[in-house]
Amino acid sequence: MPWSVLLEDGPILAINKPAGLLTQAPPGVPSLEAEVKAWLKERLDKPGNVYLGIPHRLDRGVSGVIVFTRNSKAAARMAEQFEQRTVRKVYWAVVEGLPDLASAELTDWILKLPDQSRAEIVSAVTPGARGCRLSYRVLASRENQSLVEIEPHTGRMHQIRVQFASRGWPVLGDVQYGSTPSPLSEVQRIALHAHSLTFQHPVRYDPLTITAPLPDDWPMTNDQ
């Protein structure tokens, strides 16, 4: 399997998603959802359909921790946490360039472009614009690349990618937002990794943190 199981805890199933694989897709198109369902069906020797709740998603090019649920009640409780922004998400990224400050908060207005799978930073008065905010800190730098830890405080489309790219620090491999082509971009991968999720367990209600290890070929691994 190109993915691995990080945690099975009651109705919670956490997976380390590989970059380059869609979270969800129409029938016949490879996706993490379809692969996990097939794995569960075989493991449980289940003749019927397998339920798998999807309270959040990761972009195709992004790797890292993603949480599925095994029943509808847990799915509803997890979806509520994501909607209410009580889930703490931490990402790691390798960006081109050196951010101006070692740590800072970025606040912008973002607009999803009609009929396009992309967004852009716009002025606050732009119709349809939505506020977006994240915090970051630089973990390491070398030459013209920086390893940064990011915590988004809003959940806008491509938020991390757009906010950093708009300042001249695109995520490595993200040619859609101005990165120089790299071996990553050739296989629909970018150097953005969902490092950890912290949320309330949907049954026990205690806090739970799940961390996904970086891919073996992650850029700047030797700098950590």
KEKE-3310 file (N, C-alpha, C; in steps of 0.2 Angstrom, whole numbers, plus 5000, padded with zeros to 4 digits):
npx = (5004:5003:5000:4999:4993:4990:4983:4970:4956:4943:4929:4938:4949:4965:4975:4991:4992:4998:5007:5000:4989:4972:4960:4947:4936:4927:4919:4931:4941:4957:4958:4961:4950:4944:4954:4956:4943:4942:4953:4948:4936:4942:4949:4940:4932:4920:4904:4895:4893:4906:4906:4913:4917:4920:4927:4936:4947:4962:4973:4977:4991:4996:5003:5001:4993:4976:4960:4947:4931:4922:4908:4892:4888:4900:4905:4897:4900:4914:4914:4907:4916:4927:4920:4917:4930:4938:4947:4964:4976:4992:5004:5019:5030:5041:5047:5051:5064:5067:5058:5052:5052:5056:5046:5028:5012:5001:4989:4976:4965:4955:4951:4941:4943:4931:4925:4937:4951:4958:4964:4966:4975:4966:4959:4951:4938:4934:4921:4915:4926:4935:4941:4957:4969:4984:4997:5015:5031:5049:5058:5070:5083:5091:5102:5091:5079:5066:5061:5046:5034:5017:5002:4986:4972:4960:4950:4952:4951:4966:4974:4986:4995:4993:4994:5008:5014:5010:5018:5030:5036:5033:5027:5038:5038:5026:5020:5008:5006:5017:5030:5046:5048:5051:5058:5047:5036:5034:5027:5015:5016:5018:5029:5021:5015:5003:5006:5001:4986:4974:4961:4945:4941:4928:4920:4925:4928:4940:4955:4964:4979:4986:5000:5009:5022:5036:5037:5050:5058:5057:5060:5075:5076:5087:5090:5083)
npy = (4994:5011:5020:5022:5015:5025:5026:5016:5018:5014:5021:5029:5031:5033:5039:5039:5049:5047:5059:5064:5056:5057:5062:5059:5053:5051:5035:5023:5031:5032:5034:5038:5036:5025:5015:5013:5008:4996:4989:4988:4981:4969:4965:4964:4954:4957:4956:4966:4984:4995:5007:5023:5037:5054:5067:5078:5084:5082:5090:5084:5084:5085:5077:5067:5067:5061:5059:5047:5040:5027:5025:5033:5041:5045:5051:5063:5070:5072:5080:5091:5096:5100:5110:5119:5124:5119:5109:5107:5110:5106:5109:5105:5113:5115:5129:5140:5152:5164:5167:5183:5185:5176:5170:5172:5180:5178:5187:5188:5192:5181:5173:5162:5157:5158:5143:5137:5128:5135:5148:5166:5180:5194:5211:5217:5222:5215:5207:5192:5189:5181:5181:5176:5167:5163:5155:5155:5147:5147:5133:5128:5133:5133:5138:5143:5139:5135:5127:5126:5127:5127:5134:5134:5145:5147:5140:5140:5137:5131:5138:5139:5137:5148:5160:5159:5159:5171:5180:5178:5166:5152:5135:5122:5114:5117:5121:5127:5138:5146:5140:5135:5122:5105:5089:5085:5091:5085:5073:5076:5081:5091:5100:5100:5095:5087:5088:5085:5082:5088:5084:5081:5066:5056:5048:5046:5058:5064:5073:5071:5068:5066:5061:5062:5054:5061:5059:5048:5054:5067:5084:5093:5085:5081:5092:5093)
npz = (5000:4996:5006:5024:5040:5053:5065:5074:5082:5090:5082:5074:5061:5056:5043:5034:5021:5005:4994:4978:4977:4976:4988:4988:4975:4959:4954:4948:4947:4954:4972:4989:4997:4990:4991:5004:5008:5001:5007:5020:5017:5013:5024:5034:5029:5023:5015:5010:5007:5013:5026:5026:5033:5029:5035:5032:5020:5010:4998:4982:4979:4992:5006:5021:5038:5038:5043:5044:5047:5055:5057:5055:5066:5072:5062:5060:5072:5071:5059:5064:5072:5063:5056:5066:5068:5078:5078:5078:5066:5060:5049:5039:5028:5014:5007:4994:4994:5008:5022:5028:5042:5056:5063:5061:5059:5045:5037:5026:5011:5002:4986:4978:4962:4949:4942:4941:4948:4958:4968:4973:4981:4986:4987:5001:4998:4987:4979:4985:4992:5005:5022:5027:5038:5045:5055:5056:5058:5055:5053:5048:5037:5021:5008:4996:5001:5013:5028:5035:5049:5050:5055:5051:5053:5048:5035:5021:5003:4996:5005:5012:5002:4993:5001:5005:4992:4987:4993:4988:4991:4986:4989:4987:4972:4969:4955:4951:4958:4956:4959:4955:4943:4949:4953:4962:4957:4945:4947:4952:4965:4980:4992:5004:5019:5030:5045:5059:5068:5080:5090:5097:5104:5096:5104:5117:5120:5124:5122:5107:5098:5082:5073:5058:5050:5040:5022:5016:5006:5008:5006:5013:5024:5031:5038:5049)
capx = (5000:5007:4998:4999:4988:4993:4979:4964:4954:4935:4927:4943:4954:4969:4979:4996:4991:5004:5005:4999:4983:4966:4957:4940:4936:4922:4921:4935:4947:4961:4958:4962:4944:4942:4959:4955:4937:4944:4957:4943:4932:4945:4952:4934:4928:4913:4901:4892:4897:4910:4905:4919:4915:4926:4926:4940:4951:4969:4974:4980:4998:4998:5004:5000:4988:4969:4955:4941:4927:4919:4901:4889:4888:4906:4906:4894:4903:4920:4912:4905:4923:4930:4916:4918:4937:4941:4952:4971:4980:4999:5007:5026:5031:5047:5045:5056:5065:5068:5053:5055:5053:5057:5039:5023:5005:4999:4982:4974:4958:4956:4945:4941:4942:4925:4926:4944:4953:4964:4962:4971:4974:4963:4958:4945:4932:4932:4915:4916:4932:4935:4947:4961:4974:4988:5003:5021:5038:5054:5062:5077:5084:5097:5102:5085:5074:5065:5057:5042:5029:5011:4995:4980:4967:4954:4950:4950:4954:4973:4976:4993:4999:4992:4997:5015:5016:5009:5024:5036:5038:5029:5028:5042:5035:5019:5020:5002:5006:5023:5036:5050:5047:5056:5055:5041:5030:5033:5023:5009:5017:5021:5032:5017:5013:4999:5010:4997:4979:4972:4954:4941:4938:4920:4916:4927:4928:4946:4959:4968:4984:4989:5006:5011:5030:5037:5040:5057:5062:5055:5066:5078:5075:5094:5091:5078)
capy = (5000:5018:5023:5018:5016:5029:5024:5014:5019:5014:5023:5033:5027:5039:5037:5044:5049:5049:5064:5062:5053:5061:5059:5056:5053:5047:5028:5021:5035:5030:5038:5036:5033:5019:5010:5011:5004:4990:4986:4986:4975:4962:4963:4962:4949:4960:4955:4972:4990:4997:5014:5027:5045:5059:5074:5083:5081:5085:5091:5078:5085:5085:5071:5068:5063:5062:5055:5044:5038:5020:5025:5040:5046:5048:5056:5069:5073:5075:5085:5097:5099:5104:5116:5124:5126:5117:5104:5110:5107:5108:5107:5107:5114:5118:5134:5143:5158:5164:5172:5189:5184:5169:5168:5178:5178:5181:5188:5191:5190:5176:5173:5156:5159:5154:5138:5135:5124:5139:5154:5171:5185:5200:5216:5215:5224:5211:5203:5185:5187:5178:5182:5170:5169:5157:5157:5150:5148:5144:5127:5127:5136:5132:5141:5147:5135:5136:5122:5130:5124:5131:5132:5138:5147:5147:5134:5142:5133:5132:5144:5139:5138:5155:5165:5160:5161:5179:5184:5176:5160:5146:5129:5118:5109:5119:5126:5130:5145:5150:5137:5132:5115:5101:5082:5084:5093:5080:5068:5079:5081:5097:5099:5102:5089:5088:5084:5083:5084:5087:5085:5078:5059:5057:5044:5047:5066:5066:5076:5066:5071:5061:5064:5058:5055:5064:5054:5046:5058:5074:5089:5096:5080:5081:5098:5093)
capz = (5000:4996:5012:5030:5045:5059:5072:5074:5089:5090:5075:5071:5057:5054:5038:5032:5014:5001:4989:4972:4977:4978:4994:4986:4967:4956:4953:4943:4947:4960:4977:4995:5000:4987:4993:5011:5008:4998:5012:5025:5015:5013:5031:5038:5025:5023:5009:5008:5006:5019:5027:5028:5034:5027:5038:5029:5014:5008:4991:4978:4980:4999:5010:5029:5042:5037:5048:5042:5053:5053:5058:5054:5072:5073:5056:5061:5077:5068:5054:5068:5075:5058:5054:5071:5068:5085:5076:5077:5061:5059:5043:5037:5021:5011:5003:4990:4997:5015:5024:5031:5049:5058:5064:5060:5057:5039:5036:5019:5009:4997:4982:4974:4955:4946:4937:4941:4954:4961:4971:4973:4986:4983:4992:5006:4995:4981:4980:4986:4995:5012:5026:5029:5043:5047:5059:5054:5061:5051:5057:5046:5030:5017:5001:4994:5004:5021:5031:5040:5052:5049:5058:5048:5058:5044:5031:5014:4997:4994:5009:5013:4996:4990:5006:5004:4985:4986:4996:4984:4994:4985:4991:4983:4968:4967:4949:4950:4961:4954:4961:4950:4942:4952:4953:4965:4953:4939:4949:4956:4973:4982:4998:5009:5023:5036:5051:5064:5069:5087:5090:5103:5101:5095:5108:5124:5121:5127:5116:5103:5093:5078:5069:5052:5049:5034:5017:5016:5002:5010:5005:5019:5029:5035:5042:5055)
cpx = (5004:5005:4999:4994:4992:4989:4972:4961:4946:4933:4932:4948:4958:4974:4985:4995:4997:5002:5004:4992:4977:4963:4950:4939:4930:4924:4926:4941:4951:4960:4959:4956:4943:4947:4958:4948:4939:4948:4953:4939:4935:4947:4946:4930:4921:4910:4898:4896:4900:4908:4912:4917:4921:4925:4930:4944:4958:4969:4978:4988:5001:4998:5002:4994:4981:4965:4949:4937:4923:4911:4898:4889:4894:4908:4903:4897:4910:4919:4910:4912:4926:4926:4917:4925:4940:4946:4959:4974:4987:5002:5015:5026:5038:5045:5052:5057:5066:5062:5056:5056:5053:5050:5034:5016:5003:4991:4980:4967:4959:4950:4946:4939:4936:4928:4933:4946:4959:4960:4968:4970:4971:4962:4952:4938:4930:4926:4917:4922:4931:4941:4950:4967:4978:4994:5009:5027:5043:5058:5069:5077:5091:5097:5096:5079:5073:5060:5053:5036:5023:5005:4990:4975:4960:4955:4948:4954:4961:4976:4983:4997:4999:4995:5004:5017:5015:5014:5031:5040:5034:5031:5032:5038:5028:5019:5013:5002:5013:5030:5040:5049:5053:5053:5049:5035:5029:5028:5017:5010:5020:5024:5027:5014:5009:5002:5006:4990:4978:4965:4951:4939:4931:4916:4918:4927:4935:4950:4964:4973:4987:4994:5008:5018:5030:5039:5047:5061:5060:5061:5068:5077:5082:5094:5087:5082)
cpy = (5006:5022:5019:5020:5019:5027:5021:5014:5020:5016:5027:5029:5033:5036:5042:5044:5051:5055:5061:5058:5057:5058:5056:5057:5049:5039:5027:5026:5034:5036:5035:5032:5026:5013:5008:5007:4997:4986:4984:4980:4969:4960:4961:4956:4951:4959:4962:4978:4992:5005:5017:5034:5049:5066:5079:5080:5085:5085:5085:5078:5085:5078:5072:5065:5066:5057:5053:5041:5031:5020:5032:5044:5049:5053:5063:5073:5076:5080:5092:5100:5103:5110:5121:5127:5124:5111:5108:5106:5110:5105:5109:5108:5116:5123:5137:5150:5158:5169:5178:5189:5177:5166:5174:5175:5182:5181:5191:5190:5186:5175:5166:5158:5155:5149:5136:5132:5128:5145:5160:5176:5191:5205:5214:5217:5220:5207:5195:5184:5185:5179:5175:5172:5162:5160:5152:5152:5144:5139:5127:5131:5134:5135:5145:5143:5136:5130:5126:5126:5129:5129:5137:5139:5148:5142:5136:5138:5135:5137:5145:5141:5145:5160:5165:5162:5168:5183:5182:5170:5154:5140:5125:5113:5111:5124:5129:5137:5148:5146:5135:5125:5111:5094:5081:5086:5089:5075:5070:5079:5088:5096:5102:5095:5090:5084:5082:5086:5083:5089:5081:5071:5059:5052:5045:5054:5068:5069:5071:5069:5065:5064:5059:5059:5058:5058:5054:5051:5065:5079:5092:5091:5080:5087:5098:5091)
cpz = (5000:5002:5018:5035:5051:5066:5070:5081:5089:5083:5071:5067:5054:5049:5036:5024:5010:4996:4983:4971:4979:4984:4992:4978:4965:4955:4947:4943:4954:4966:4984:4998:4997:4990:5000:5012:5006:5003:5018:5023:5015:5020:5035:5035:5025:5016:5006:5007:5013:5020:5029:5028:5032:5029:5035:5023:5013:5000:4988:4980:4987:5002:5017:5031:5039:5041:5044:5048:5050:5054:5057:5060:5073:5068:5057:5067:5075:5063:5058:5070:5069:5056:5059:5072:5075:5084:5075:5072:5061:5053:5043:5030:5020:5006:5000:4994:5005:5018:5028:5038:5051:5061:5064:5059:5050:5038:5029:5017:5002:4993:4978:4967:4952:4941:4936:4948:4957:4964:4971:4979:4982:4988:4996:5003:4989:4983:4980:4990:5002:5016:5027:5033:5044:5051:5056:5058:5057:5056:5055:5039:5028:5010:5000:4996:5011:5022:5036:5043:5052:5052:5055:5053:5054:5039:5024:5009:4996:4999:5010:5007:4993:4995:5005:4997:4984:4989:4993:4987:4993:4987:4986:4979:4966:4961:4948:4953:4961:4956:4954:4949:4945:4951:4957:4960:4947:4941:4953:4963:4974:4989:5004:5013:5029:5041:5056:5065:5077:5087:5096:5100:5101:5100:5116:5125:5125:5121:5113:5098:5089:5074:5064:5051:5042:5029:5018:5012:5003:5009:5012:5025:5034:5039:5048:5061)
residu = (MET:PRO:TRP:SER:VAL:LEU:LEU:GLU:ASP:GLY:PRO:ILE:LEU:ALA:ILE:ASN:LYS:PRO:ALA:GLY:LEU:LEU:THR:GLN:ALA:PRO:PRO:GLY:VAL:PRO:SER:LEU:GLU:ALA:GLU:VAL:LYS:ALA:TRP:LEU:LYS:GLU:ARG:LEU:ASP:LYS:PRO:GLY:ASN:VAL:TYR:LEU:GLY:ILE:PRO:HIS:ARG:LEU:ASP:ARG:GLY:VAL:SER:GLY:VAL:ILE:VAL:PHE:THR:ARG:ASN:SER:LYS:ALA:ALA:ALA:ARG:MET:ALA:GLU:GLN:PHE:GLU:GLN:ARG:THR:VAL:ARG:LYS:VAL:TYR:TRP:ALA:VAL:VAL:GLU:GLY:LEU:PRO:ASP:LEU:ALA:SER:ALA:GLU:LEU:THR:ASP:TRP:ILE:LEU:LYS:LEU:PRO:ASP:GLN:SER:ARG:ALA:GLU:ILE:VAL:SER:ALA:VAL:THR:PRO:GLY:ALA:ARG:GLY:CYS:ARG:LEU:SER:TYR:ARG:VAL:LEU:ALA:SER:ARG:GLU:ASN:GLN:SER:LEU:VAL:GLU:ILE:GLU:PRO:HIS:THR:GLY:ARG:MET:HIS:GLN:ILE:ARG:VAL:GLN:PHE:ALA:SER:ARG:GLY:TRP:PRO:VAL:LEU:GLY:ASP:VAL:GLN:TYR:GLY:SER:THR:PRO:SER:PRO:LEU:SER:GLU:VAL:GLN:ARG:ILE:ALA:LEU:HIS:ALA:HIS:SER:LEU:THR:PHE:GLN:HIS:PRO:VAL:ARG:TYR:ASP:PRO:LEU:THR:ILE:THR:ALA:PRO:LEU:PRO:ASP:ASP:TRP:PRO:MET:THR:ASN:ASP:GLN)
# end
